[in-house]
């Protein structure tokens, strides 16, 4: 198995699962070689009249369980290896939450802040023109990702429909409500994580009102999960953003914290709270720690100082493999990101279903169905964990890979 096909962390996990499930070379090829890789460049005429070429990628990793699904990111450091890794992880994520999808991911190498709205629109439309023959409601369904949002999805959908010659709202998800996006999509990742946490604390015999929570990261995901948990009765004792955090052992009034952040642009100087660093927040004595910021926040350097009982990975890969081993030795329960932050893709699936049926659900129905999907995924994963006597991350890989292999066998692609 070639290590440059997927990130080293994923490789290590796949290697472990291969031994447990006794996978052969054909199975390993499926898990390490993407079905399709698109690399392309396209010209955009900037506001100045200059012609600039942009590099884009789209990787469709595996479609045995259905059309591929995954976001498109705009970032100056986007590269093919990153996109391949993320497409592989999306394949696992869709399998773990039982969506009829495979995994994909795309990106454009661009620093969005340096370009005007008109220029970003041209880049968005250019990306769709380059990928048009390889995407669609039954082939590959794009969605927002880093530095892309509902506005960019609207441009992309419009370009796709112009090329298609008809309305095809199910070609892209993460759209504005007025262009047939789904209700609750804006906070679905956070709500999905909250539903996962509910399942976790119930299995530990804990009660929300007696459970303390610290949230690292106060962007869309971090802010919304802090708000949701506060509304559900959890005691949120600390939150932080890129500049630092605030802490109160009596609990923070998250609605007031949000108002303060909106007015001042920062969390600092919130009345009645002590200011702390992001590093200090991670090491607080709390029942639940929610890393919702950047990757590699808990490493072998600080893992031994983590005091939380449960960790809910709302960020992507916030814990390094070395730290994972330390936390496991300390009996700290970790719910992996692939399931913890899957609420967004579940509601993207709901949007696709609604678009396909041209029948639209209430916000409450979306949330009820999201809860069912997330709760069922946790229960299923817990059973795998028990059956195979391994940690949750290992169980997640085992569960997802078994489903993918079964689909490949039924299609006749494996013996």
N, C-alpha and C positions, 0 to 999 in steps of 0.2 A: 504494500500500500504506500503510495507516494505521499510524503508528508506535506508537500507544497500544494496538495489538492484542497486541503482544508486547514484551518488554524491548528496549531500544535495542541491546544487544549482539547479541541473537538477530536483530534486524532487519538489522543490518549483515552478519551471516553469510548470512542468507537472500538479501539483496540481491546479495552476491558470487556465490552459487550460481546465482541466477536468471540472471546474465549468462553464467556458464560453461555451464549446461544450456539456455540460451535459453528460459526459462520464460515462458509467456504470462500474461495476467491471471487466467484461470481457475485456473491452477496456483498463482499467488500468493494468490488468495483462499483456497484450500484450506490454505495454509501460514500464514495470518494470521487467519483467522476460525474460531473454535471451532465444532464441530458443535452443542454444547449447553452452556448456562451456567445453573446453578441458583444462585439467591441466595434465602435464606430466613431467617426468625427463628423461634425456638421457645421456649416457656416452660419453666422448671425451678423447682420448689419447693425452695428451699435448706433446710438443716438448721434455720435460724432461723425458718422459716415464710414468709420473704420470697419473692416470685415475681420471678425474674430472666429477662429475655429475652436469648438469645444469637443472634448472627449466624453463619450457616454458608454455605459455598460448595461446589459441586462442578462442575468443568469437565471435560467430555469433548471433547477437542480433535479427534481424528480416529479413526475406527474402520474404515478401509478394509482394514486387515490383520487385523482381529479385534476381539473385545471390548476395551474400554478398560481400562487398568490404571494404578493410581497410589495413593499414600498419602493419609492424612488427618492433618493436623497440627493441634495445639492450640497457639495462640500469640496473645498480645494484639495483635500487629501484623499478623496475617493480613489480607490484602486481596485484592480480585478480580484486580487486575493481576498480583500475585505468583502467584496460583493459575493464571491463564491462562498465564503464562510457564512455570511448572513443568509444566503439562499438555502444553504444546508440546514441552518438553525430554524428557518421558517418551515422547512419540510417537517422537521421534528415537532415544531409548535403546533402546526395544523393537525398532525396525527394525534398528539397528546390530548387536545381538546375535541377530538372527534369531528373535525370539519372535513367535508368532502373535497379537499384541496391537496395539492402538492405545494412545494415551496419555491419562491423566486425572490429576487431582489434586483434593484437597478440603481443607477446613480449617474450624475454628471459632475465632472471635475470643474467646480466653479466656486468662487467666494461670492455668495449672493449679495452681501452688503456693499459690494463695489459696483453693483449694476442697478440701473433704474427699473421701475416696474415694467415699462414697455420692453426693455431688454430681457427681463426675466420671462415675460410672456413669450417672446420670440424663442428663447431657449426651451421653454416648456413645449411649445408647439413643434419645434425642431426635433425634440426627443421622440415625440409620438410619430412624426413622419418617418423617422429612422426605424422604429420598432413596429410600425403598423401591421406588417405582414406576419408578425409573430405574437401578437397580443389579441385579446378579445374575450367576451364573456364565457366562452367554452374552451379557451386556450390558456390565457394568462391575464390576471386582473390586477393592474397596478393600484397603488394607494399612497397616501402621504408617508413621509419618513422625516429624517433630519433636514431641517430648513425648507421643507415643503409643507403646504397646508391646503385647506379647502379651496382657496383662490386659485392655486396652481393646478389642482385637480380639475377645476372648472374649465380652465384654458385647455388642459389636456383632453378632457372629454369633448369639448367643442371641436378641437382639431380632429379627434378620432371620428366623430359623427360626420364631419365634413367629408372625410375620406371614405367613410362607409356609405354616405348618401342617405342615412336614415337615423332616427333617434335610437340610441343604444345605451341607455343609462347604466346598464349592468356591466359595461366595459371597464368602468373605473369606480372605485369606492373612496369614501372620505370626502365626498362632494358637499357643497352647501345644501342646507335643507331645501332651499328654493329650487335647486336643481336635482331634487329627489334623493338627497342624502338621508341618512337615518337619524332619527332622534336619539339622543344620549351618546352619539358618537364622540363628542368633544371630551367627555370625561369617562369613556368606557374602559380605558386601560386602568384607571384608578379604581373604578367601581368593581371591575373584575378582580383586582388585587384585594379589595376589601372583602369580597365574597370568599376568596381563597383563605384569607386570614380568619374569617368566621369559622370556617371548617376546621382550621388548625387549632384555634383556641378551644373549640368544643371538644375536640379529641383529647386535649390536655386538661379538660375539666376546668377551664378558666372562664371568667365572666368579664364582659366588656368594661363594666364600671369599676372593676378591680384590676384592670390591665393598663399598664403604662406603655406609652409608645414614643419613640423618637424617630423623626423623619429627616433624613439628609437629602436636601434638594427641594427647592420650592418653585420649580417650574410648573408646567401644566400638570404633570403626573404627581409630583410631590405635594403641591398645594392642594390638589383635589382629594388625594387620599387622606391627607391630614384633616381636611374639612369633613369628609365623609365619616371618618372614624370619630371625630369630635361630635358630630351630630348623632352618632350611634351610641354615645356614652363612654367611649374610651377616654382615658386621661392622657392627652398629648402633652408631654412634658418638655419637648424640645423640637425645634425645626431649624433648618439652615438653608442658605442659598450660597452662591459662589463667593460672597463677601464675608460670610461667617454666620453664626447662629445665635439663637436666644434659648434660654432654659429657665423653667420654673418648676420646682418639684411639686407645687400645688396644681399644676396644669395650666396650659395656655388657652385663652378664649380664641379659637382659631378664626372665627369670623372677624374679630377685632384685629387680629394679626394681619389678615388679608387686607383689611381696610387701611391699616398702617402702611403696609407694603405698597399699596396702590397710590397712597398720598405722598409717601417719601421716597419711594423707589428702593427701599432697603428694609431689612428686618431690625437693624440696630436701633437702639434707643426706644424699644417698645416698653411702655410703662409697666413696671412690676416684674420685669424679667432680667436675668443676668445674661450678659453677652459671653458666648463661648465660640471656639473655633470649630471647624468641620471635623477636625481630628478628635477633639475632645468629645464632640457629640457621639461619635462612633463608640467611644469607650464608656459612655454613661451606664449606670446601673439601671436597666429598664427591662420590662418584660419582652417588649417587641422592638426590634430595630428594623427600620425600613430604609435601605439605601436606594434613593431615587434620583441620583445625580449622575456621576460618571463611572466608567469602568475602573477596576483595579483600586478600589478604595480600602478594601480589607486585604492586607498582604501578610506575608510571613513576619513582617516587622511589627505589626500591631495586633495580629490575630489573637495572641496570647492575652491581650488586655481587654478583649471584648467580653462584656458581662451580660449581654442580653440572653434571654432564654430561647427566643425565636427570632429568626431573621427572614424577612420577606423581601426577596430581590426584585424590586420594581425597576431598577436600572438594569441595563444589559451588562452582564459579566462584572458585577461589582466586587466579586471575591475571586482571588487568584487560586489556582489549583493547590499551591502550597498552603495557603490559608485555609482552604477547604479541609485539608487533612487535620490541621490544628483544631479547627472548630469541631470537627467530628470527634476527636479525642476528648474534647471538653464537654461533649454531649449537648452542644448547641444545635438546635434543629434549624435547618436551612431549607426554605422553599425556593427552588431554583427559578431564575428569571423566565425560562421558557414557558412555564405554566403561570407564574405569578403575574407577569405582565401581558398575558394572552387575551385580556378582555377586549383590546382594540381590534384584533383580527377576528374575534368572535362577532363583534358588532359589525365589522366590515362584511362578514358573511351574511349577517341579517340584512344589511343594506342591499347586497347582491340578490338575496332571495326576494326582498320586497320589490326591487326593480324588475326582476324576472317575472314576477306575478302581477306587477302593476297594482299591488294592493299594499297599503301602508299601515303600519302598526302605531299604536299609542306609545308614548315614552315608557309608561309603566309596563306594557307588554314586552317591550325590548328589555327592560331591566329584569323582569321575571324570567325571561328565557335565558338571559345572560347568567343569572344566578344558577339556573338549572345546569347549564353547560359547565360552569366553573366548579360547582359542587360535585357533579358526576365525575369530572376529571380528577379532582382531589381524591375521591373515594376509590376510583380505579387505580390511581397511582399508589395509594396506601396499601392496597391489596398486593400489587406487584412488589412493593417494598417488603411486605411480610413474606410473600412466597419465595422471593429470591434472597432474602436476608441481606439487603444492601441499603445504602443511604438513598435519599430522595433523588439526588441528581443521577445516580446510577440507575435507579428505577425508572426515571423519566426516559433515559436513553433506551433502556430495554423495552419499555412499553411502546415507544414510538417506532423503534426499529422492527419490532415484531409485526406491527401493523403494516408497515411499508413492505416488508418481506412477504407477508401473506398476500397483499395486493399483487405483487410481482409474480408470485407463484400462480395465482388464479388466472393471471393474464398469459401464463405459459412462458414467462421470461426466466423462470428458475425451475429446477427439478424438484 
